[in-house]
Amino acid sequence: MNELDSQKVHCPYCGEVIELVVDCSVEQQSYIEDCEVCCCPIGVDVSIDNEGQVLLNVSHENE
């Protein structure tokens, strides 16, 4: 699997589809990334399962 993977998600604020680049070399990570459309801070939770699939959850920053 590539170390970087591109994932499309909906911004929890504006609902627009945005693309996030995920570092697959880290099994679990949480960070804040600004929406490229509305600039609101999105909470991003990433985990990689045993089969190498990316599990991605986005939420409002304070959820």
C-alpha positions in Angstrom: 0.0 0.0 0.0 1.1 3.5 -0.7 2.1 5.5 2.4 -0.1 8.4 1.2 -3.7 7.9 0.2 -6.3 10.4 -1.1 -9.8 10.2 0.5 -12.9 12.2 -0.4 -15.2 13.2 2.5 -18.0 15.7 3.1 -17.2 18.8 5.2 -19.3 18.6 8.4 -19.9 22.4 8.2 -20.6 23.2 4.5 -21.3 19.7 3.1 -19.0 20.1 0.2 -16.9 17.2 -1.0 -13.2 17.8 -0.1 -10.1 15.6 -0.6 -7.9 14.7 2.3 -4.4 13.1 2.0 -3.9 10.4 4.6 -0.6 9.1 5.8 -1.2 5.3 5.9 2.2 4.6 7.6 0.6 5.7 10.9 -2.1 3.2 12.2 -4.1 5.7 14.2 -4.1 9.5 14.2 -6.3 12.5 15.0 -5.7 16.0 13.7 -7.5 19.2 12.7 -7.6 20.2 9.0 -9.3 23.3 7.6 -11.9 22.8 4.9 -10.6 24.0 1.6 -14.0 25.4 0.7 -15.3 27.1 3.9 -12.1 27.2 6.0 -13.8 25.8 9.1 -11.6 23.5 11.3 -12.5 19.8 10.8 -11.6 17.1 13.3 -10.1 14.1 11.4 -9.8 10.7 12.9 -7.9 8.1 10.9 -7.3 4.4 11.5 -5.9 1.7 9.3 -7.5 -1.8 9.7 -5.7 -5.1 9.6 -6.3 -5.4 5.9 -4.8 -1.9 5.2 -8.1 -0.2 4.6 -8.4 3.5 5.6 -11.2 4.2 8.1 -11.8 7.9 8.2 -14.2 9.9 10.4 -14.7 13.7 10.1 -16.5 15.9 12.6 -16.9 19.5 13.9 -13.7 20.5 15.7 -15.3 20.3 19.2 -17.3 17.1 18.8 
